[in-house]
Amino acid sequence: MHAGSLFESSYATAATYTAALERPAAIAKFETDFAALSACDALVLVLPAGNDAHAEYGVAVGRDRPAFVLLPDAPGEPELMYLAPGTTITANIDELLAHLRQSPAIRKIYVASSWTRSLNHPAVVAALRAAGYEVFDYRAATQQEE
């Protein structure tokens, strides 16, 4: 397990997989993350990202929330679902902020990324907060208060 992870990288059986999801720490983390995701005005998906971040992207898009995909310096294979209505692909943090400024109704942002692969996650959170946005940072499991 890496820092911040609730789970092992794999499980031998469906029973151990399910048991991991049913642990109190996993349920509490889900409830915190899902509440923030439900309350957000928009989602920023910081690539590269894993399964959870992409599931969060799907929830946001499914709820008609704007989603912004922040590409890494060397983007990999494109994902077809990034063509979903309301999704904007951005190449860097400055471009992300420029797009966000075009939507003044966006104040609360959920940042979805990977613990181990999204190395620029802290810089994204810092830039969004510096620009005045309320940001849910799952790594800290807190929201900036306005």
N, C-alpha and C positions, 0 to 999 in steps of 0.2 A: 504494500500500500504506500502511496506517496502522501506527502503532507496534505492535510485537508480532505483526504479521501475517506469515505465511509465504508468502502468496499474493496474486496480483493479484485484482481484483474480478471479472474474467472472462477467459476464454481463447478464442482464435479457433477452435481445433480440439480434438478429443478427444485428439490426440497431445500437445499442449502442456499440456493439463489433467492427463493421466496423468503426464507428465514432472515436473510440479510436485509431485505426490504421491509420486513416487519419489526426490526429492532427499533426501540424508542428513539434513538439518535437519528435514524434514517427518516422516520415519520416526522419528527420535529423539524428536520432540515427541509423536507419536502413542503411541509405546511408553511414555513417561513418563505421559501423561494416562491411557492405558488401564490401566496398572498401578494407578494411584491409584483410578480408577473401579472396577476389579475388587476392590480392597481396602476400599472404603468401606462403612460401615454404612448410610448414607443419602445422598441427593442433595438439594441445594437448587438449584432453577432460579430464577435472578434474572431477572425480565422487565423490559424487553423483551430477548429473546434471539434468536439466529440459528439457522441450521441445525445447526451442530456441537453447541450446547448442547441442542437438542431431540433430536438423535441420542443424546447422552449420557443424557438423561432416559429415552429409550426403552430403552437398555441397562440402566439401573438398575431400571426397572419390570419389564423382562423377566427380570431376575435376582431378582425379589421383594424388592428393597430399597425401603424407604419413600422417597417423594419428596415434597418440599415445594415448592410453586410460590409464589414471593413476587411478588405483583402490584405493578405500578408505581402511582403516585398516580392516574393516569388510565388504567385498564385498557382495552385495545382489544378486538377481537373474541375471544370465548372459543374455546378449542381443545377439541374433543371428547375428545382423548386424555387430558386432565386429569381425566377421569372414571375413569381406570384404577384398579384396586384398589391400595390403598397410597398413593394420592396425596392430599395435604392442601393446600388452597389457603389462603394466608395473606395478610393485608392489609398487614402491616408487620413490622418486625424483632421487636418485642416479642411479637407474636402467634406468630411463628415460634419464638422461644425458648420460649414457653409450651408449644407443641405438642411441641417436642423434649424438654423436661423430663419429659413424660409417658412417654417411652421411654428408660429408663436404659441400655438395651443399646446405644444409639447413642452412639458416641464419635468415630468417624472420619467426617467429612463432606466430600463432594465438592461444590464450588460451581461450577455451570455458569452461564455468562452470556455476554454479548457484549462484545467489546473496546470497541466504539464506542457502544453503546446502553444498556448497563447501568451507569448512572452511579453507582448506590449499591453496586456490587460491593465496593469497599474497606470501606465501612461495615458491610456484611454479614459479611465476613471478620473484621473487627476485633471485632464483637459476638460472633460465634461463638467466637473465640479467648478473648475476655474471659470468656465463660461456661464455659471449660474444655474446649472441643472441639478435637480435632485436625482441622485444616482443610487440604485440598489447595487451594492457590490457583494455578491455572494461569498467572496473570499473573506470578507469581514462580517458578513451577515448583518449589516446595519445599513440604514439609509441616512443620507445627509439631511439634516433638518434645516429648513429655510428660516 
